[in-house]
Amino acid sequence: MQSSFDSTSDVIDALGGTSAAAQKIGVRPQVISHWRVKGKFPAHTYIALRDLLEKEGIEAPDHLWRMRGAA
């Protein structure tokens, strides 16, 4: 399995798709679909999603949350 992803869709699919990701995160599938279309995760989900992704062995770049890495 790929361990690093570059888009919200890649991450959502790695979590099992829209419905599975929604269940794991605790939101409605429509919320996940919105994130997929928008191409970004909301900043307030950063810690929770990073913890979940770590448990799944998935790495995702900070820019998916509109965050910049250290210069």
N, C-alpha and C positions, 0 to 999 in steps of 0.2 A: 504494500500500500504506500502511496505517495505520502510523505510526511510534511511537506510544505506546499502551501497553496497561495495563489495570487489574486483570487477574486472571491467575492462573497458567495457566488454560486458554487465554486469549488468547495468552499468550507461547508456550506449547507448540504451539498451532496455527500461529502465525506461523513457528515453527521447522520446520514441515512435519508436525506431528502427533506422536503418541506414539513411534512407531518411529524416525522421522527424528531427533527430539530426543534420544532415547536414544543413537543412534549418534553424533551430534555431541558429546554430553556425555561419552560413554563409560560409560554405565550400562545396566542392563537396562530394557526397556520397563516392567516392573512398578514400578520405582522412579519413573519418570515418571508412571505412572498414580496412584501414591500421592500424589505432589505435587499432581496435578490434583484429586484428591478432597479432600485436606487444605486446599487453597487457599493454601498457602505453600510457598516453597522453603526448604530448610535453610540456615541462616546460613553454613555452611562452603562453600556453593556460590556465594556472592556474587561473588567476584572472577572466577572462571572463567565464570560465566554472564553477568556484565556485559560481559566481554571478548567473548564469543561474540555477545551481543546487539548490541553496538556494531558488530561486523563485518557484521551482518545489517541494520543501520540501524534497530534496534528500541530503544525506550526503555521501561523499566519502572520503576515507583516502588519506592522502598526498602521500603515496607511489605510488599511481597510476600516479603520475607526477614525479616519481623518487626523491621525496623530503623526507627528514627525519624530524620527529618531534623533538621538543626540548628534550634534554636529561635530 
